[in-house]
Amino acid sequence: MMDEKTNKEEQFNQDENEKTESIIVEEKKYKFAGFWMRFWAYLLDLVIVASINGIIVTPLVAVTNIREINFTFMTLEALLIAMITFLYFVLLTKKWGQTIGKRVFGLKVINKKEGALTWSSVVFREVIGRYILQAFTITYTLYLIVAFQKEKQGLHDMVGETYVIHEEI
């Protein structure tokens, strides 16, 4: 009888421990990335994108006449640079949740709903949100919103329904 009672108590304690572990896993606490960490990661990304553009676009311009090809709003060269920049941010953010700059600084983009990043959230975040902020020089100052938000979201994060967090080690 005593062994049976002890076994039931042990089983109960084990069940309680498993419940506690699952609750801790579900209650993840994230440390949101602040303005300066994100700023340095973005600067590193700009250096990387400029290097990629230098490797791809500069030789292409040197051997062809694409600099002379104009669209109504920009040259073909500027369009290629914009496309490479767009692809860098969108593809890396969608694939790994971080660009190289974010990876170096230990940051990651997550979906607000804690699921996987969707194409629509990444495109809204990186294209619509970010390019709207960069449309005019004065709108660059809107990035400062990150410093004053509780959850450290910029407008592009709000549009894309994302957070930038410190990656767990």
Residue pairs with C-beta under 8 A, 6 or more apart in sequence:
28 114
30 110
30 163
30 165
30 166
31 165
31 166
32 151
32 152
32 153
32 163
32 164
32 165
32 166
33 107
33 152
33 164
33 165
33 166
34 146
34 147
34 152
35 143
35 144
35 146
35 147
35 152
37 105
37 107
37 166
38 107
38 146
38 152
38 154
38 164
39 143
40 101
40 105
41 99
41 101
41 102
41 104
41 105
41 107
42 101
43 101
44 100
44 101
44 104
44 105
45 88
45 89
45 99
45 100
45 101
45 102
48 88
48 99
48 100
48 101
49 84
49 85
49 88
52 84
52 88
53 80
53 81
53 84
53 85
56 80
56 84
57 77
57 80
57 81
57 84
60 66
60 80
61 67
61 77
66 75
66 76
66 77
66 80
67 75
67 76
67 77
69 75
69 76
70 76
71 79
74 82
86 126
86 127
88 99
89 99
89 126
89 130
90 122
90 123
90 126
90 127
92 98
92 99
92 100
93 99
93 109
93 117
93 122
93 125
93 126
94 117
94 119
94 122
96 103
97 108
97 109
97 110
97 117
98 107
98 108
98 109
98 167
102 108
102 109
102 164
106 166
106 167
106 169
107 164
107 165
107 166
107 167
108 164
108 165
108 166
108 167
109 117
109 122
109 125
109 162
109 163
109 164
110 117
110 162
110 163
110 164
110 165
111 117
111 118
111 121
111 161
111 162
112 161
112 162
112 163
113 161
117 162
121 160
121 161
121 162
122 160
124 159
124 160
124 161
125 156
125 157
125 159
125 160
125 162
126 156
126 160
128 156
128 159
129 154
129 155
129 156
129 157
129 158
129 159
129 160
130 156
132 139
132 155
132 156
133 139
133 140
133 142
133 143
133 154
133 155
133 156
134 140
142 154
142 155
143 154
145 153
145 154
145 155
146 152
146 153
146 154
146 157
151 163
152 163
152 164
153 162
153 163
153 164
157 163
157 164
